[in-house]
């Protein structure tokens, strides 16, 4: 068996009611908390109230969109003096909070540490204590070791990455995702499913990530199918677990061409990450399978994935059924999400050099990636 390591937050709490149950633990982590929340400040009111009742000072800060470099710079100024960072929200709020916790003690500016467009330096100080409480089930950002930041000047989304950026406490309470809007549920659910499929197929899969993904892929497909029919607390619980599994899996193995392309497309168009991943997924699966010899180690895994999809959607054409079902449920194609055919070559070239592509199971060049974009457009 190949040697591997496991990285994960210091502590993970999972289950309905855990967000409130964790309050004393959160309050013990600092007396001056900087709370990052999403666009709707009202969704954070309960947390602010109970933390203040514990005698904790709370400064609330909104993250209304996916975090950009200017947003991060403003938040770092606002967070000065904080001794703990808490994020309550979707992947955007969690990534912003994670980046603040990492960079507030650092001696340099954000571009010193950002990959691709920056200097990519290692953090020169330990991050502040960080607590992540997701309110969507998709990104798994609460258990990953990177924060994705949009740099408008370069029209790229890039990462700030360090093992020390793992949360001190991740609280996954599926009740916080109940009644999430259907469109957000679809996009975030497809993100979660992609993030258990790509680590399962990638060249860096381990027995640990396999154990997570083999159970999570069929569970996620079934949960998303139920949620597209209507609200279902059991399916919400299942999707929250799949999202957590995907975050742990990608943090301990790798991703692939879906995320290699999605990061570039998101920076170019501003489209929602999960929606981009969903639109790309079936076409990347087909391209990878076609590029692999039948004897390749990953070939059998593609057949397993296709079988799980087919079972979930009652079709022998597993990947085709996934494509039809998700677009039938309202997922827009890439052209509707803002990607022009004129940008395909530039996106493919940038994606080919991305970190996510390094673990892709097949050698896909820019021409292959252009074909994927055309099929997904």
C-alpha positions in Angstrom: 0.0 0.0 0.0 1.3 3.4 -0.9 2.1 5.7 2.0 -0.2 8.7 2.6 -1.0 11.3 5.2 -4.3 12.7 6.4 -4.9 16.4 7.0 -8.1 17.7 8.5 -9.4 20.3 11.0 -8.5 19.9 14.7 -12.2 19.2 15.5 -15.3 18.5 13.4 -18.8 18.5 14.7 -21.6 17.1 12.5 -25.3 16.9 13.0 -28.6 18.8 13.5 -28.4 21.2 16.4 -24.6 21.2 16.5 -24.3 24.9 15.5 -25.9 26.0 18.8 -24.3 23.2 20.8 -20.9 24.4 19.7 -21.4 28.0 21.1 -19.5 27.5 24.4 -16.6 25.9 22.5 -16.5 28.9 20.0 -16.7 31.4 22.8 -13.7 29.9 24.5 -11.6 30.5 21.4 -11.4 34.3 21.7 -13.0 37.4 23.3 -12.8 39.6 20.2 -14.4 37.6 17.3 -14.5 38.8 13.8 -17.6 37.1 12.2 -17.8 36.8 8.4 -21.3 36.2 7.1 -23.0 36.1 3.7 -25.1 38.8 2.0 -28.0 38.4 4.4 -26.9 39.7 7.8 -30.2 38.5 9.3 -29.0 34.9 9.0 -26.1 35.6 11.4 -28.3 37.5 14.0 -28.8 34.3 16.1 -25.1 33.6 16.3 -24.2 37.2 17.2 -26.8 37.2 19.9 -25.8 33.9 21.6 -22.0 34.8 21.4 -22.7 38.2 23.0 -24.7 36.4 25.7 -21.5 34.5 26.4 -19.6 37.8 27.0 -17.8 37.7 23.6 -17.3 40.8 21.5 -18.4 40.3 18.0 -17.6 42.4 14.9 -19.8 41.3 11.9 -18.6 41.7 8.4 -20.5 40.8 5.2 -19.2 38.8 2.3 -21.9 39.4 -0.4 -20.1 37.7 -3.3 -17.2 35.4 -3.9 -14.2 37.1 -2.3 -12.0 39.3 -4.4 -8.6 40.7 -3.5 -10.0 44.2 -2.7 -12.6 42.6 -0.5 -9.9 40.7 1.3 -7.8 43.8 1.8 -10.7 45.7 3.2 -11.6 42.9 5.5 -8.1 42.6 6.9 -8.3 46.3 7.8 -11.6 45.8 9.5 -10.5 42.7 11.4 -7.5 44.3 13.1 -7.5 43.5 16.8 -9.5 40.3 16.4 -8.3 37.2 18.2 -10.5 34.7 16.4 -12.2 34.5 13.1 -15.6 32.8 12.6 -17.3 32.2 9.2 -21.0 31.5 8.9 -22.2 31.1 5.3 -21.5 29.5 2.0 -18.1 28.7 0.5 -17.4 32.4 -0.2 -17.8 33.5 3.4 -15.8 30.6 4.6 -12.9 31.3 2.2 -12.9 34.9 3.1 -12.7 34.1 6.8 -10.1 31.5 6.2 -7.9 34.0 4.3 -8.4 36.7 7.0 -7.3 34.2 9.7 -4.3 33.3 7.7 -3.1 36.8 6.7 -3.9 39.0 9.7 -0.8 37.8 11.6 1.3 37.7 8.4 4.0 40.3 7.8 3.4 40.7 4.1 0.5 41.8 1.8 -1.9 39.2 0.3 -0.1 39.1 -3.1 3.0 37.8 -1.3 1.1 34.6 -0.5 -1.4 34.1 -3.4 -0.5 31.5 -6.0 -0.3 32.1 -9.8 -0.7 35.9 -9.8 1.3 36.5 -6.6 4.6 35.3 -5.1 3.2 32.1 -3.6 5.2 32.5 -0.4 4.6 30.3 2.6 2.9 31.9 5.5 5.4 33.4 7.9 3.2 33.3 11.0 0.6 30.8 12.3 -3.0 31.8 11.5 -5.5 33.0 14.1 -8.0 30.5 15.4 -10.6 29.9 12.8 -14.2 28.4 13.0 -16.1 27.5 9.9 -19.9 27.0 10.0 -21.3 26.3 6.5 -24.9 27.2 5.5 -24.8 25.5 2.1 -23.8 21.9 1.2 -21.4 22.0 -1.7 -17.9 23.4 -1.3 -16.6 21.5 1.7 -14.5 24.7 2.3 -14.9 24.2 6.1 -12.4 21.3 6.0 -10.0 22.4 3.2 -6.6 24.0 3.6 -6.9 26.7 0.9 -9.0 29.9 0.3 -10.0 30.9 -3.3 -9.7 34.6 -4.0 -10.8 36.3 -7.2 -8.2 38.8 -8.5 -10.1 41.0 -10.9 -7.0 42.7 -12.3 -5.9 39.3 -13.7 -9.4 37.9 -14.3 -8.3 34.8 -12.3 -9.4 32.9 -9.2 -6.4 31.7 -7.3 -5.6 30.1 -4.0 -4.0 31.0 -0.7 -2.8 27.6 0.6 -1.2 26.2 3.7 -1.8 23.2 5.9 -2.1 25.5 8.9 -5.2 27.1 7.3 -7.3 24.1 8.3 -10.0 25.2 10.7 -9.6 24.7 14.4 -13.3 23.9 14.5 -15.7 23.0 11.6 -19.4 22.8 12.5 -21.6 21.1 9.9 -25.2 21.5 11.0 -27.5 20.3 8.1 -30.4 22.3 9.6 -28.7 25.5 8.4 -29.1 24.3 4.8 -32.9 23.6 5.1 -35.0 25.5 2.5 -31.9 26.7 0.7 -33.2 28.0 -2.7 -33.6 25.4 -5.4 -31.0 26.9 -7.8 -28.4 27.2 -5.0 -29.2 23.6 -3.9 -28.6 22.4 -7.5 -25.4 24.2 -8.1 -23.9 23.5 -4.7 -25.0 19.9 -4.8 -23.3 19.4 -8.1 -20.2 21.0 -6.7 -20.3 18.5 -3.8 -20.8 15.6 -6.1 -17.9 16.7 -8.4 -15.7 16.9 -5.3 -16.2 13.3 -4.4 -16.0 12.1 -8.0 -12.7 13.9 -9.0 -10.7 12.8 -5.9 -12.0 9.2 -6.5 -10.7 9.3 -10.2 -7.6 11.4 -9.7 -4.0 10.0 -9.7 -3.5 10.9 -6.0 -6.4 8.8 -4.6 -5.6 7.1 -1.3 -7.4 4.4 0.7 -8.7 7.2 3.0 -10.2 9.2 0.2 -11.5 6.1 -1.5 -13.4 5.2 1.6 -15.0 8.6 1.7 -15.8 8.9 -2.0 -17.1 5.4 -2.6 -19.8 5.9 0.0 -20.5 9.6 -0.8 -20.9 9.5 -4.6 -24.1 7.4 -4.7 -25.4 9.1 -1.5 -24.9 12.5 -3.1 -26.6 11.6 -6.4 -29.6 10.2 -4.5 -29.8 13.2 -2.2 -29.7 15.7 -5.1 -32.4 13.8 -7.0 -34.7 14.0 -3.9 -34.0 17.7 -3.3 -34.9 18.5 -6.9 -38.3 17.1 -6.2 -38.9 19.1 -3.0 -37.6 19.8 0.5 -36.4 16.7 2.3 -34.5 16.9 5.6 -33.0 13.5 5.2 -31.6 14.5 1.8 -30.3 17.7 3.3 -28.5 15.6 5.9 -27.1 13.4 3.2 -25.9 16.2 1.0 -24.2 17.9 4.0 -22.3 14.7 4.7 -21.3 14.4 1.0 -20.1 18.0 1.0 -18.0 17.4 4.1 -16.6 14.1 2.5 -15.7 16.0 -0.6 -13.8 18.7 1.3 -11.9 16.0 3.2 -11.2 14.1 0.0 -9.9 16.9 -2.1 -7.7 18.2 0.8 -6.1 14.8 1.0 -5.8 13.8 -2.7 -6.5 16.1 -5.6 -9.1 17.2 -8.2 -9.0 17.2 -12.0 -10.0 18.9 -15.2 -13.4 20.1 -14.0 -11.8 22.3 -11.3 -8.9 23.2 -13.5 -11.3 24.7 -16.0 -13.9 26.0 -13.4 -11.3 28.1 -11.6 -10.4 29.9 -14.8 -14.0 30.3 -16.0 -15.1 31.7 -12.7 -12.4 34.4 -12.7 -13.3 35.3 -16.3 -17.1 35.3 -16.0 -18.0 35.6 -12.4 -20.3 32.6 -12.8 -21.1 30.5 -9.7 -18.5 27.9 -9.1 -20.9 25.0 -8.5 -22.9 25.8 -11.7 -19.7 25.8 -13.8 -18.6 22.5 -12.3 -22.0 20.9 -13.0 -22.0 22.0 -16.6 -18.5 20.6 -17.1 -18.7 17.4 -15.2 -20.3 15.0 -17.8 -18.1 16.2 -20.6 -14.9 15.9 -18.6 -15.9 12.4 -17.5 -16.4 11.4 -21.1 -13.1 13.0 -22.3 -11.1 11.4 -19.5 -12.6 8.0 -20.1 -11.9 8.2 -23.8 -8.3 9.2 -23.2 -7.6 6.3 -20.9 -6.6 2.9 -22.1 -8.9 0.1 -20.9 -6.0 -1.3 -18.9 -5.3 2.0 -17.1 -5.7 1.8 -13.3 -8.4 4.4 -13.2 -10.5 2.9 -16.1 -12.5 0.6 -13.8 -13.3 3.5 -11.5 -15.0 5.4 -14.4 -17.2 2.4 -14.9 -18.1 2.4 -11.2 -19.0 6.1 -11.4 -21.1 5.6 -14.5 -22.9 2.7 -12.7 -23.7 4.8 -9.7 -25.1 7.6 -11.8 -27.1 5.2 -13.9 -28.6 3.7 -10.7 -29.4 7.1 -9.3 -31.3 8.2 -12.4 -32.6 4.9 -13.6 -30.7 4.8 -16.8 -28.1 2.6 -18.5 -26.6 5.7 -20.0 -25.2 7.0 -16.7 -23.3 10.1 -17.8 -25.9 11.0 -20.4 -28.6 10.8 -17.8 -26.7 13.1 -15.5 -26.3 15.7 -18.2 -30.0 15.5 -19.1 -31.3 15.6 -15.5 -29.2 18.6 -14.4 -30.0 20.8 -17.3 -33.6 19.7 -17.1 -33.6 20.8 -13.5 -32.5 24.3 -14.6 -28.7 24.3 -14.7 -27.6 26.7 -17.4 -25.0 25.7 -20.0 -21.6 27.5 -20.0 -22.6 30.0 -22.8 -25.6 31.1 -20.7 -23.3 31.5 -17.7 -21.2 34.0 -19.7 -18.5 32.0 -21.4 -18.0 33.0 -25.0 -16.7 30.6 -27.6 -14.0 33.2 -28.4 -12.6 32.6 -24.9 -12.3 28.8 -25.1 -8.7 28.7 -26.3 -7.5 31.1 -23.6 -9.4 29.3 -20.9 -8.0 25.9 -22.0 -4.4 27.2 -22.1 -4.7 28.7 -18.6 -6.5 25.6 -17.2 -3.8 23.2 -18.6 -1.3 24.9 -16.3 -3.5 24.9 -13.2 -2.7 22.9 -10.1 -6.0 20.9 -10.3 -4.9 19.5 -13.7 -1.8 17.9 -12.1 -3.9 15.1 -10.6 -6.3 14.6 -13.6 -6.4 10.9 -14.5 -5.7 11.4 -18.2 -3.3 13.6 -20.1 -5.6 16.2 -21.6 -4.0 19.0 -23.6 -5.5 22.4 -24.6 -7.2 20.9 -27.7 -9.0 18.4 -25.5 -10.1 21.1 -23.1 -11.4 23.3 -25.9 -13.5 20.3 -27.1 -14.9 19.9 -23.6 -15.8 23.6 -23.4 -17.5 23.4 -26.8 -19.5 20.4 -25.7 -20.5 22.1 -22.4 -21.3 25.4 -24.1 
